[in-house]
Amino acid sequence: MSTESFPAANAISECFEAQAGQVAALIMKYHASIEQRPVMSSAAPGDVFGALPQHAPETAEPFENVLRDVECIIIPALTHWQHPMFLGYFPANASTPAMLADLLCAGFGVQGMLWQTSPACTELEMRVLDWLAKLIGLPESFRFGAAGASSTGGGGVIQGTASETTLAAMVAARYAHGGTDHSHCVVYGSTQAHSSIEKSAKLCGIAQDNVRHVPTTENLAMNPAALQEMIAHDQSAGRVPIFVCATLGTTSTGAFDPIGTIGPIVTASNAWLHIDAAWAGSAFVCEEFRGSMRGIEHAASFNFNPHKWLLTNFDCSTFWVNGAARRKALIDAMSIAPEYLRNAATESGEVVDYRDWHAPLGRRFRALKLWFVLRMFGAAGLRAHIRSHVEMAQWLEAQVNADERMELVMPRSLALVCIAARAHRGNSANELTRAMHDWLREDGRLFLTHTVVPDGTPEGRYTLRVAIGTPSTRQFHIAKAWDLLCEALENVYSTSAG
Ligand SMILES: Cc1ncc(COP(=O)(O)O)c(C=O)c1O
């Protein structure tokens, strides 16, 4: 068949402007109606798969048909992360500036693996990461600074997720340690640290037996004395500590490891201290929430996810290394130079090639969305966003403290409130809290996730996590969430046997 009977494919069609307008209208409609929907999708397993044809279409379909299926098949099977009553997990912020920049990113269609494959892609990222490092109070040694690629500072890079940056940090740590036999390398994180440490160790060829889970103190933060003891024990057995991950804001309860005390211990051991502030890092744009960063100068690398709580659409995980030596370790660990990627700019040594800062080669122009967000909200707008959620969490904390039926299982951490029912008339606290959670899931108006907090019993304490941070959440939504928690408990009381 002749190809002439088909229109030539172009990057941009004449209909783009009109169609982009229709997509924008659909997004507006979606957000306007989001509050009328249950937070979680009611789709059953296989619903979407079954609703889609088994073959791709042979001939082009009209845009309207595709958009209709977005409305009829896709949207009903979404979990609405931007719903103001989405208070589960940690948030995944979206905002107009980030969406517009993402559209521009797609429109340009560039790929920024090397400086020369789009100088703007690389240099905007360098500059924006310097801005952000300053905004969250990272020391100057984490920034490129005026010298850019020739800096004696570290510098930052955007990756997809916090897990990828943990892996990059561990790869750099392993490289800095030297040698090819990693059987004696040991890595450390607290018992509350994110599972990405274990996954990174797996990917780095570090035996699971050599992943240490450092005990915590009462507040579920890493116990520095226990870390010191474990390091000493490993060293005396001929093993080599190469990597310690300290968490600022753990996933489960938002605990902060004391890096001021941990830092010197790690430095003395010659291991790489990585800071995982995936969620809490956004709050550091506000000076009053930076107390936990004392000791940050000991860190070799630092990560947080603007896509969690800083109004930047997924994916945007920012990662910095402290000082040129750490940058060199990271780059040397990742760098390969096949003939087809060689070019004069790279060889001049005057540019940053971000392909050497992470596992993937190709990369999107993600710096655009961070740039739009930082400029269109301004630092003051970002601080107001964070503070509003922390204030809502303080209000909720006060309600729980004033209500003898429930309690805070752990102290509030920024905008994360961990709540459980107290035991009542023969029903254990765990039975009641689990039943409340079941009731809320069935009801559908509020979405929460849970955790189990260690309390010295084999079972632990079943706990509801209220993670405030969705951009559309307002104080009255939190008041409604509190009413629903109370309604859930009253219903559980009335149906429980006790
Ligand atoms: C403290 C912490 N670290 C790491 C992660 C993993 O994040 P990502 O999905 O970006 O890999 C999370 C996820 O919530 C987290 O809370």
The ligand as an SDF file (V2000), in Angstrom:
LIG
                    3D

 16 16  0  0  0  0  0  0  0  0999 V2000
   11.1430    8.9870   53.7260 C   0  0  0  0  0  0  0  0  0  0  0  0
   10.9040    8.4010   52.3660 C   0  0  0  0  0  0  0  0  0  0  0  0
   11.9420    8.0140   51.6250 N   0  0  0  0  0  0  0  0  0  0  0  0
   11.7850    7.5010   50.3950 C   0  0  0  0  0  0  0  0  0  0  0  0
   10.5380    7.3640   49.8440 C   0  0  0  0  0  0  0  0  0  0  0  0
   10.4020    6.7870   48.4710 C   0  0  0  0  0  0  0  0  0  0  0  0
    9.9540    7.7600   47.6080 O   0  0  0  0  0  0  0  0  0  0  0  0
    9.9370    7.5690   46.0270 P   0  0  0  0  0  0  0  0  0  0  0  0
    8.5830    7.0610   45.6980 O   0  0  0  0  0  0  0  0  0  0  0  0
   10.1860    8.9560   45.5060 O   0  0  0  0  0  0  0  0  0  0  0  0
   11.0100    6.6260   45.6660 O   0  0  0  0  0  0  0  0  0  0  0  0
    9.4120    7.7500   50.5720 C   0  0  0  0  0  0  0  0  0  0  0  0
    8.0480    7.6120   50.0350 C   0  0  0  0  0  0  0  0  0  0  0  0
    7.0810    8.0680   50.5390 O   0  0  0  0  0  0  0  0  0  0  0  0
    9.6000    8.2890   51.8560 C   0  0  0  0  0  0  0  0  0  0  0  0
    8.5620    8.6680   52.6140 O   0  0  0  0  0  0  0  0  0  0  0  0
  1  2  1  0
  2  3  1  0
  2 15  2  0
  3  4  2  0
  4  5  1  0
  5  6  1  0
  5 12  2  0
  6  7  1  0
  7  8  1  0
  8  9  2  0
  8 10  1  0
  8 11  1  0
 12 13  1  0
 12 15  1  0
 13 14  2  0
 15 16  1  0
M  END
$$$$
